[in-house]
């Protein structure tokens, strides 16, 4: 199984949502990964993903984005 397949198979429940900071976070092997967003009324815009190269290629931006997309409807 490729590292990309393993990353896609990992659950997104490890992603934390820091609403006050407008950020989704994940720590992978001690490296902090983020997806930042802004809110304009009920519209969220993803503005930045940050994944250190040491943990790149493991699907973290996908997992962070998926969490953001899944969280939106739950918050209206």
C-alpha beads as a LAMMPS data file, in Angstrom:
LAMMPS data file: protein, C-alpha beads

76 atoms
75 bonds

1 atom types
1 bond types

-500.0 500.0 xlo xhi
-500.0 500.0 ylo yhi
-500.0 500.0 zlo zhi

Masses

1 110.0

Atoms # bond

1 1 1 0.000 0.000 0.000
2 1 1 1.411 3.393 -0.984
3 1 1 1.878 6.170 1.575
4 1 1 -0.856 8.103 -0.242
5 1 1 -3.292 5.179 0.143
6 1 1 -2.408 4.815 3.830
7 1 1 -2.968 8.542 4.361
8 1 1 -6.341 8.434 2.658
9 1 1 -7.358 5.490 4.841
10 1 1 -6.555 7.327 8.092
11 1 1 -9.558 8.778 9.898
12 1 1 -10.019 12.548 10.041
13 1 1 -11.095 12.444 13.701
14 1 1 -7.531 13.343 14.754
15 1 1 -8.041 16.784 13.207
16 1 1 -8.802 19.410 15.853
17 1 1 -10.943 22.453 15.151
18 1 1 -9.803 25.600 16.948
19 1 1 -12.804 27.838 16.281
20 1 1 -11.319 30.850 18.083
21 1 1 -8.241 30.769 15.821
22 1 1 -10.267 29.828 12.685
23 1 1 -8.005 26.854 12.192
24 1 1 -8.029 23.087 11.769
25 1 1 -4.944 21.397 13.250
26 1 1 -3.228 18.048 13.079
27 1 1 0.039 16.943 14.665
28 1 1 1.890 14.283 12.691
29 1 1 5.062 12.792 14.158
30 1 1 5.512 15.932 16.258
31 1 1 5.010 18.306 13.303
32 1 1 2.178 20.834 13.445
33 1 1 -0.060 20.954 10.340
34 1 1 -2.789 23.565 9.827
35 1 1 -5.631 24.730 7.621
36 1 1 -6.557 28.361 8.292
37 1 1 -9.861 29.879 7.224
38 1 1 -11.807 33.120 7.346
39 1 1 -15.525 33.601 7.886
40 1 1 -17.742 36.119 6.126
41 1 1 -21.191 35.554 7.543
42 1 1 -21.876 31.916 6.797
43 1 1 -19.204 31.627 4.106
44 1 1 -15.891 30.041 5.038
45 1 1 -12.839 30.484 2.834
46 1 1 -9.785 28.294 3.275
47 1 1 -6.826 30.662 3.170
48 1 1 -3.757 28.594 4.018
49 1 1 -2.558 25.057 4.543
50 1 1 0.735 24.468 6.250
51 1 1 2.353 21.046 6.278
52 1 1 6.067 20.742 7.049
53 1 1 8.028 18.929 4.347
54 1 1 9.095 16.324 6.926
55 1 1 5.526 14.962 6.904
56 1 1 4.577 15.892 3.350
57 1 1 3.048 13.341 1.012
58 1 1 0.869 11.821 3.739
59 1 1 -2.435 13.425 2.770
60 1 1 -2.595 15.972 5.589
61 1 1 -3.942 18.856 3.457
62 1 1 -6.673 16.515 2.230
63 1 1 -7.584 15.420 5.760
64 1 1 -7.611 19.012 7.010
65 1 1 -9.729 20.200 4.069
66 1 1 -12.140 17.290 4.442
67 1 1 -12.644 18.184 8.101
68 1 1 -13.312 21.791 7.160
69 1 1 -15.841 20.807 4.522
70 1 1 -17.573 18.378 6.881
71 1 1 -17.692 20.945 9.698
72 1 1 -19.327 23.688 7.631
73 1 1 -22.823 22.198 7.314
74 1 1 -22.868 21.324 11.000
75 1 1 -22.319 25.010 11.792
76 1 1 -24.852 26.321 9.280

Bonds

1 1 1 2
2 1 2 3
3 1 3 4
4 1 4 5
5 1 5 6
6 1 6 7
7 1 7 8
8 1 8 9
9 1 9 10
10 1 10 11
11 1 11 12
12 1 12 13
13 1 13 14
14 1 14 15
15 1 15 16
16 1 16 17
17 1 17 18
18 1 18 19
19 1 19 20
20 1 20 21
21 1 21 22
22 1 22 23
23 1 23 24
24 1 24 25
25 1 25 26
26 1 26 27
27 1 27 28
28 1 28 29
29 1 29 30
30 1 30 31
31 1 31 32
32 1 32 33
33 1 33 34
34 1 34 35
35 1 35 36
36 1 36 37
37 1 37 38
38 1 38 39
39 1 39 40
40 1 40 41
41 1 41 42
42 1 42 43
43 1 43 44
44 1 44 45
45 1 45 46
46 1 46 47
47 1 47 48
48 1 48 49
49 1 49 50
50 1 50 51
51 1 51 52
52 1 52 53
53 1 53 54
54 1 54 55
55 1 55 56
56 1 56 57
57 1 57 58
58 1 58 59
59 1 59 60
60 1 60 61
61 1 61 62
62 1 62 63
63 1 63 64
64 1 64 65
65 1 65 66
66 1 66 67
67 1 67 68
68 1 68 69
69 1 69 70
70 1 70 71
71 1 71 72
72 1 72 73
73 1 73 74
74 1 74 75
75 1 75 76
